Amino acid sequence: MSGQSIMEVLDHAAWRGGHWRLFSIVSLNYLLDGVMFSIAPLVVFIISPEYYPVIFAANLLAETIGAIVLGMLADRVGRRLMFTVALVIEVAALTLLFFLYTNIIALAVLTSLMTFGIGGEFGAAYSAIAEFSPKRHRGKALMLATNFWNVGAAMIAGLALVFAAIYEDAFVQVEYLLASALGTLVVVGLTRVGFPESPRWLLLKDRESEALRIVERVAGASGEARLSTTTREVSLGEAIARYRFRLIILAVITVAQYVTYGMMAYYAPYASGFAFGIESAPLVIFTANLGASVGAFLLIPLIDRARRLAVLLAFAGGFAGSLAVMLAHTAAIAAVFYAALFITLIFSEWAWASLSTMQSELFPTGVRASLVGFLTSLTGVSGALVVLYEAQIPAQTFLLLASVIWLAGLLAALAWRVRGVESAGRSVEELEITAS
């Protein structure tokens, strides 16, 4: 390694086959997550739409618990193990759901187990990509990998539209949807065998020889490992105290993006008086996630150059787009509504890409997965509250609420633009010792 630390080798490495393998594993994981997260909204629409508030809220609260529990465990026992545990939970839940989906209690419990696993993956997946990727490619890698959630969601919603056009029997439609999800799960599960442990995490646990072997395999470097003098174990309490401003800003923009994404991409058709009817749910999910899928590719030129600008543009565009969605809904013009939804979700993906990258790089390695899990947990609680509130208000008010939440995110993004640290192109160790 020519005297370089393992961290320096990872930060300055060329993008190689090992990086592609990790990127592919995480990308396929998010494709599966998009598929599985969409199962409940699609199946509930077909089977029992009257139960949507309870089932959706239960799913989101389960995601909260998974994010906290498995996120903290990912910092204690490793990213690789928790990634595997989450998959096992998802496999068991989805397999049982195929046979029990007609039972409402089973539907609620099993889809919640799936979202428990999904929430638990965030800490491990974000941390692994951030800790492996060369710093000049970190933003693109995180953005494009997590974007496969949108691809998976659009894919399963598109299949729902196809199955609805071919089969009149609602139960046959559901069975084909679940079979498609199971097929995706098998393919993704096979890829996880190659998921490597994070060298940065291994170094914190004094497992330098293992870290060196992985770096040699992934980055193609060899030589004597050297632990960076700036790297040390940081307690969760110490990190929260030191990085309060980062944590507050990220909490606001994370909740704002995630909650509005759920409101506009999944839950709006279930609101009372939705102009295009509850039967539009599959088309709404498909259109929104297709727009989000496109959005990631449009942000490629900026994400690794200016994080602060990227997140500000994302929330400015999202706020404007959400107002357009609300106005189109008021006018009940379907073509305009779906066009505005598509464009708004482009900016929603920009926001998710930005906050995913910032969550992954702005906290120390020893508590990274825990804090990613904590931030993700906030979205589950707030999302559940919004879903329960949705049952009490008309669709127009629901869409107005989405715009208000987007505005809160925009104000936080503006504060970060003024006072926050620019993290593009900097190592995670350098960001760890930056005060702001």
C-alpha positions as CSV (number, residue, x, y, z in Angstrom):
1,M,0.0,0.0,0.0
2,S,3.1,2.2,-0.2
3,G,2.6,3.5,3.4
4,Q,-1.0,4.4,2.9
5,S,-3.6,3.5,5.4
6,I,-6.4,1.1,4.5
7,M,-8.8,4.1,4.5
8,E,-6.6,6.1,2.0
9,V,-6.4,3.1,-0.3
10,L,-10.2,2.7,-0.2
11,D,-10.7,6.4,-0.8
12,H,-8.4,6.7,-3.8
13,A,-8.9,3.3,-5.4
14,A,-10.0,3.0,-9.0
15,W,-13.5,1.6,-9.5
16,R,-12.9,-2.1,-9.9
17,G,-14.7,-5.5,-10.1
18,G,-15.0,-5.7,-6.4
19,H,-16.8,-2.4,-6.3
20,W,-19.1,-3.5,-9.0
21,R,-19.9,-6.7,-7.1
22,L,-20.8,-4.8,-3.9
23,F,-22.8,-2.2,-5.9
24,S,-24.7,-5.0,-7.7
25,I,-25.6,-6.8,-4.5
26,V,-26.9,-3.6,-2.8
27,S,-28.7,-2.5,-6.0
28,L,-30.5,-5.8,-6.3
29,N,-31.3,-5.6,-2.6
30,Y,-33.0,-2.3,-3.1
31,L,-34.9,-3.6,-6.2
32,L,-36.3,-6.3,-3.9
33,D,-37.1,-3.8,-1.2
34,G,-39.1,-1.7,-3.7
35,V,-41.0,-4.8,-4.8
36,M,-41.8,-6.0,-1.2
37,F,-42.7,-2.5,0.1
38,S,-45.2,-2.2,-2.7
39,I,-46.9,-5.5,-2.0
40,A,-49.1,-4.2,0.8
41,P,-50.5,-1.2,-1.1
42,L,-51.1,-3.3,-4.1
43,V,-52.6,-6.3,-2.4
44,V,-54.7,-4.3,0.0
45,F,-56.2,-2.3,-2.9
46,I,-57.2,-5.6,-4.6
47,I,-58.4,-7.5,-1.5
48,S,-59.6,-5.2,1.3
49,P,-59.0,-1.5,0.8
50,E,-61.0,-0.6,3.9
51,Y,-58.2,-1.9,6.1
52,Y,-55.5,0.3,4.6
53,P,-54.9,2.7,7.5
54,V,-54.2,-0.1,10.0
55,I,-52.1,-2.2,7.7
56,F,-50.0,0.6,6.3
57,A,-49.4,2.1,9.7
58,A,-48.4,-1.3,11.1
59,N,-45.9,-1.7,8.2
60,L,-44.3,1.6,8.8
61,L,-44.0,1.1,12.6
62,A,-42.4,-2.3,11.9
63,E,-39.9,-0.6,9.6
64,T,-39.1,1.7,12.5
65,I,-38.3,-1.1,14.9
66,G,-36.2,-2.9,12.3
67,A,-34.2,0.2,11.4
68,I,-33.3,0.8,15.1
69,V,-32.7,-2.8,16.2
70,L,-30.8,-4.1,13.1
71,G,-29.0,-0.8,12.6
72,M,-27.5,-0.9,16.1
73,L,-26.6,-4.6,15.7
74,A,-24.9,-3.8,12.4
75,D,-22.5,-1.5,14.3
76,R,-21.9,-4.2,16.9
77,V,-21.7,-7.5,15.0
78,G,-21.1,-6.3,11.4
79,R,-22.8,-5.1,8.2
80,R,-22.6,-8.5,6.5
81,L,-24.4,-10.5,9.3
82,M,-27.3,-8.0,9.6
83,F,-27.8,-7.9,5.9
84,T,-28.2,-11.6,5.9
85,V,-30.5,-11.7,8.9
86,A,-32.8,-9.1,7.2
87,L,-33.0,-11.3,4.1
88,V,-33.9,-14.4,6.2
89,I,-36.8,-12.5,7.8
90,E,-38.0,-11.2,4.4
91,V,-37.8,-14.7,2.8
92,A,-39.9,-16.3,5.6
93,A,-42.5,-13.5,5.6
94,L,-43.0,-13.4,1.9
95,T,-43.2,-17.2,1.6
96,L,-45.8,-17.4,4.3
97,L,-47.7,-14.5,2.7
98,F,-48.1,-16.4,-0.5
99,F,-50.3,-19.0,1.3
100,L,-52.0,-16.7,3.9
101,Y,-52.7,-13.4,2.1
102,T,-56.5,-13.8,2.3
103,N,-56.3,-13.6,6.1
104,I,-56.3,-9.9,7.0
105,I,-54.4,-10.4,10.2
106,A,-51.8,-12.5,8.4
107,L,-51.5,-9.9,5.7
108,A,-50.9,-7.2,8.3
109,V,-48.4,-9.2,10.3
110,L,-46.4,-10.7,7.4
111,T,-46.1,-7.5,5.4
112,S,-45.0,-5.8,8.6
113,L,-42.3,-8.5,9.1
114,M,-41.2,-7.7,5.5
115,T,-40.9,-4.0,6.3
116,F,-39.1,-4.9,9.5
117,G,-36.4,-6.5,7.4
118,I,-36.4,-3.6,4.9
119,G,-35.9,-1.1,7.6
120,G,-33.1,-3.2,9.1
121,E,-31.2,-3.2,5.9
122,F,-30.8,0.6,5.6
123,G,-28.0,0.9,8.2
124,A,-26.0,-2.1,6.9
125,A,-26.4,-1.3,3.2
126,Y,-25.7,2.5,3.4
127,S,-22.7,1.9,5.6
128,A,-21.2,-0.8,3.4
129,I,-21.4,1.4,0.2
130,A,-20.1,4.5,2.0
131,E,-17.2,2.6,3.7
132,F,-16.1,0.8,0.5
133,S,-16.6,3.3,-2.3
134,P,-13.8,5.6,-3.5
135,K,-14.7,9.1,-2.3
136,R,-15.1,10.6,-5.7
137,H,-17.7,8.0,-6.6
138,R,-19.4,7.6,-3.2
139,G,-22.4,9.8,-4.0
140,K,-23.1,8.1,-7.4
141,A,-22.8,4.7,-5.9
142,L,-25.2,5.3,-3.1
143,M,-27.7,7.2,-5.3
144,L,-27.8,4.6,-8.1
145,A,-27.9,1.6,-5.8
146,T,-30.8,2.9,-3.7
147,N,-32.5,4.1,-6.9
148,F,-33.2,0.4,-7.6
149,W,-36.0,0.6,-4.9
150,N,-37.9,2.8,-7.4
151,V,-37.1,0.4,-10.3
152,G,-38.5,-2.5,-8.2
153,A,-41.6,-0.6,-7.2
154,A,-42.3,0.5,-10.7
155,M,-41.7,-3.1,-11.9
156,I,-44.2,-4.7,-9.5
157,A,-46.8,-2.0,-10.1
158,G,-46.5,-2.4,-13.8
159,L,-47.0,-6.2,-13.4
160,A,-50.1,-5.5,-11.3
161,L,-51.5,-3.4,-14.2
162,V,-50.7,-6.2,-16.6
163,F,-52.2,-8.9,-14.4
164,A,-55.3,-6.8,-13.9
165,A,-55.7,-6.5,-17.7
166,I,-55.3,-10.2,-18.2
167,Y,-57.1,-11.8,-15.2
168,E,-60.5,-10.8,-13.9
169,D,-60.1,-12.9,-10.7
170,A,-58.6,-10.7,-8.0
171,F,-57.1,-13.6,-6.1
172,V,-55.3,-14.8,-9.3
173,Q,-53.9,-11.3,-9.7
174,V,-52.5,-11.3,-6.1
175,E,-51.0,-14.8,-6.5
176,Y,-49.1,-13.8,-9.6
177,L,-47.9,-10.6,-7.9
178,L,-46.6,-12.6,-4.9
179,A,-45.1,-15.2,-7.2
180,S,-43.2,-12.4,-9.1
181,A,-42.0,-11.1,-5.8
182,L,-40.8,-14.5,-4.7
183,G,-39.0,-15.0,-8.0
184,T,-37.2,-11.7,-7.4
185,L,-36.3,-12.7,-3.9
186,V,-34.7,-15.9,-5.0
187,V,-32.5,-14.1,-7.5
188,V,-31.5,-11.4,-5.0
189,G,-30.9,-13.9,-2.3
190,L,-28.3,-15.8,-4.3
191,T,-26.3,-12.7,-4.9
192,R,-25.9,-11.9,-1.2
193,V,-23.4,-14.8,-0.7
194,G,-20.7,-12.4,-2.0
195,F,-21.5,-9.5,0.3
196,P,-18.2,-8.6,2.0
197,E,-17.7,-7.1,5.5
198,S,-16.6,-3.5,5.7
199,P,-12.9,-3.0,6.2
200,R,-13.5,0.2,8.1
201,W,-15.7,-1.6,10.6
202,L,-13.2,-4.5,10.9
203,L,-10.4,-2.0,11.7
204,L,-12.5,-0.5,14.5
205,K,-12.9,-4.1,15.9
206,D,-9.1,-4.6,15.7
207,R,-9.4,-7.2,12.9
208,E,-6.8,-5.6,10.7
209,S,-5.7,-8.8,8.9
210,E,-9.3,-9.5,7.7
211,A,-9.6,-5.8,6.6
212,L,-6.4,-6.0,4.6
213,R,-7.5,-9.2,2.8
214,I,-10.7,-7.6,1.8
215,V,-9.0,-4.4,0.6
216,E,-6.6,-6.5,-1.4
217,R,-9.4,-8.3,-3.1
218,V,-11.7,-5.2,-3.7
219,A,-9.2,-2.4,-4.3
220,G,-6.4,-4.6,-5.7
221,A,-3.8,-3.2,-3.3
222,S,-1.3,-5.1,-1.2
223,G,1.2,-4.3,1.5
224,E,1.2,-3.5,5.2
225,A,-2.0,-2.3,6.8
226,R,-1.8,0.9,8.8
227,L,-4.7,2.2,11.0
228,S,-5.4,5.8,10.5
229,T,-4.7,7.9,13.6
230,T,-8.0,9.8,13.1
231,T,-10.0,6.6,13.5
232,R,-11.3,5.6,16.9
233,E,-14.4,4.1,18.4
234,V,-17.0,6.7,19.1
235,S,-20.0,6.1,21.5
236,L,-23.5,6.8,20.2
237,G,-24.1,9.5,22.9
238,E,-20.8,11.2,22.0
239,A,-21.8,11.2,18.3
240,I,-25.2,12.6,19.0
241,A,-23.8,15.4,21.1
242,R,-21.0,16.3,18.6
243,Y,-23.1,16.2,15.5
244,R,-26.4,17.8,16.7
245,F,-26.8,20.1,13.8
246,R,-26.2,17.4,11.2
247,L,-28.6,15.1,13.0
248,I,-31.4,17.7,13.2
249,I,-31.1,18.7,9.5
250,L,-30.9,15.1,8.4
251,A,-33.9,14.3,10.6
252,V,-36.0,17.0,9.0
253,I,-35.1,16.3,5.4
254,T,-35.2,12.5,5.8
255,V,-38.7,12.6,7.3
256,A,-39.8,15.2,4.7
257,Q,-38.6,13.1,1.7
258,Y,-39.7,9.7,2.9
259,V,-43.1,10.7,4.2
260,T,-44.0,12.7,1.0
261,Y,-42.7,9.9,-1.2
262,G,-45.1,7.5,0.6
263,M,-48.0,10.0,0.5
264,M,-47.6,10.7,-3.3
265,A,-46.3,7.4,-4.6
266,Y,-48.5,5.0,-2.5
267,Y,-51.2,6.4,-0.2
268,A,-52.9,9.3,-2.1
269,P,-55.5,7.0,-3.9
270,Y,-56.7,5.8,-0.5
271,A,-57.7,9.3,0.7
272,S,-61.4,10.1,0.7
273,G,-62.5,11.8,-2.4
274,F,-59.3,11.2,-4.5
275,A,-60.2,12.5,-7.9
276,F,-59.2,9.4,-9.8
277,G,-60.5,6.8,-7.5
278,I,-58.9,4.1,-5.5
279,E,-58.6,1.9,-8.6
280,S,-55.9,4.3,-9.8
281,A,-53.5,2.9,-7.0
282,P,-51.4,0.7,-9.3
283,L,-51.0,3.5,-11.9
284,V,-50.1,6.0,-9.3
285,I,-47.4,3.7,-7.9
286,F,-46.1,2.9,-11.3
287,T,-46.0,6.5,-12.5
288,A,-44.4,7.9,-9.3
289,N,-41.7,5.3,-9.1
290,L,-40.9,5.5,-12.9
291,G,-40.3,9.2,-12.4
292,A,-38.1,8.5,-9.4
293,S,-36.2,5.9,-11.3
294,V,-35.4,8.5,-14.0
295,G,-34.5,11.2,-11.5
296,A,-31.3,9.4,-10.2
297,F,-29.7,9.4,-13.7
298,L,-30.4,13.2,-14.1
299,L,-28.5,13.9,-10.9
300,I,-25.3,12.0,-11.8
301,P,-23.4,15.1,-12.9
302,L,-24.0,17.0,-9.6
303,I,-24.2,14.5,-6.8
304,D,-20.4,14.1,-6.4
305,R,-19.6,17.7,-6.9
306,A,-22.0,19.6,-4.6
307,R,-24.1,17.8,-2.0
308,R,-25.5,21.0,-0.5
309,L,-26.7,22.4,-3.8
310,A,-28.1,19.0,-4.8
311,V,-30.3,18.7,-1.7
312,L,-31.4,22.3,-2.0
313,L,-32.5,21.9,-5.6
314,A,-34.2,18.6,-4.8
315,F,-36.4,20.2,-2.1
316,A,-37.1,23.3,-4.2
317,G,-38.2,21.2,-7.1
318,G,-40.2,18.8,-4.9
319,F,-42.1,21.7,-3.2
320,A,-43.0,23.3,-6.5
321,G,-43.9,19.9,-8.0
322,S,-46.1,19.0,-5.0
323,L,-48.1,22.2,-5.5
324,A,-48.6,21.3,-9.2
325,V,-49.8,17.9,-8.2
326,M,-52.3,19.4,-5.7
327,L,-53.6,21.9,-8.3
328,A,-53.9,19.2,-11.0
329,H,-55.9,17.1,-8.5
330,T,-58.2,20.0,-7.8
331,A,-58.8,20.4,-11.5
332,A,-59.2,16.6,-11.9
333,I,-57.2,16.6,-15.1
334,A,-55.6,13.1,-15.1
335,A,-53.0,13.8,-17.7
336,V,-51.7,16.8,-15.9
337,F,-51.9,15.1,-12.5
338,Y,-49.8,12.1,-13.7
339,A,-47.3,14.4,-15.5
340,A,-46.9,16.5,-12.3
341,L,-46.5,13.4,-10.2
342,F,-43.8,12.0,-12.5
343,I,-41.8,15.2,-12.4
344,T,-42.2,15.7,-8.6
345,L,-40.9,12.2,-8.0
346,I,-37.8,13.0,-10.0
347,F,-37.0,15.6,-7.4
348,S,-38.0,13.2,-4.6
349,E,-35.4,10.8,-5.9
350,W,-32.8,13.7,-5.9
351,A,-33.8,14.3,-2.2
352,W,-33.4,10.6,-1.4
353,A,-30.1,10.4,-3.2
354,S,-28.8,13.4,-1.3
355,L,-29.9,12.4,2.1
356,S,-28.9,8.8,1.7
357,T,-25.4,9.9,0.8
358,M,-25.2,12.4,3.7
359,Q,-26.5,9.9,6.2
360,S,-23.9,7.5,5.1
361,E,-20.9,9.8,5.3
362,L,-21.5,12.4,8.0
363,F,-21.2,10.1,11.0
364,P,-18.4,8.0,12.4
365,T,-18.0,4.4,11.3
366,G,-18.6,3.0,14.7
367,V,-22.1,4.5,14.9
368,R,-22.9,5.0,11.3
369,A,-25.5,2.1,10.9
370,S,-27.1,3.0,14.3
371,L,-27.7,6.6,13.2
372,V,-28.9,5.7,9.8
373,G,-31.3,3.3,11.5
374,F,-32.4,6.0,13.9
375,L,-33.1,8.5,11.1
376,T,-35.0,5.8,9.1
377,S,-37.0,5.0,12.2
378,L,-38.3,8.6,12.4
379,T,-39.8,8.1,8.9
380,G,-41.7,5.1,10.0
381,V,-43.3,6.8,13.0
382,S,-44.1,10.0,11.1
383,G,-45.4,8.0,8.1
384,A,-47.7,5.9,10.3
385,L,-49.1,9.1,11.8
386,V,-49.8,10.5,8.4
387,V,-51.5,7.4,7.2
388,L,-53.7,7.3,10.2
389,Y,-54.5,11.0,9.8
390,E,-55.3,10.4,6.1
391,A,-58.4,8.4,7.1
392,Q,-59.8,11.6,8.7
393,I,-59.2,14.1,5.9
394,P,-60.2,14.6,2.3
395,A,-57.6,13.9,-0.5
396,Q,-57.2,17.6,-1.3
397,T,-56.1,18.3,2.3
398,F,-53.9,15.3,2.2
399,L,-52.1,16.6,-0.8
400,L,-51.8,20.1,0.8
401,L,-50.2,18.4,3.8
402,A,-47.6,16.9,1.4
403,S,-46.7,20.4,0.2
404,V,-46.4,21.7,3.7
405,I,-44.0,18.8,4.6
406,W,-42.0,19.5,1.4
407,L,-41.7,23.1,2.5
408,A,-40.3,22.0,5.9
409,G,-37.7,20.0,4.0
410,L,-36.8,23.0,1.8
411,L,-36.2,25.2,4.8
412,A,-33.9,22.6,6.3
413,A,-32.1,22.2,3.0
414,L,-31.6,26.0,2.9
415,A,-30.2,25.9,6.4
416,W,-27.7,23.2,5.4
417,R,-26.7,25.1,2.3
418,V,-25.8,28.1,4.6
419,R,-24.2,26.3,7.6
420,G,-23.6,22.7,6.6
421,V,-20.4,21.1,5.6
422,E,-19.8,20.2,1.9
423,S,-19.1,16.5,2.0
424,A,-18.6,15.8,-1.8
425,G,-15.1,14.5,-2.5
426,R,-14.0,14.1,1.1
427,S,-13.2,11.0,3.0
428,V,-15.5,9.8,5.8
429,E,-12.6,10.2,8.3
430,E,-12.1,13.8,7.3
431,L,-15.8,14.5,7.7
432,E,-15.7,12.9,11.1
433,I,-13.3,15.5,12.5
434,T,-15.0,18.4,10.8
435,A,-16.8,20.4,13.4
436,S,-19.9,21.8,11.5
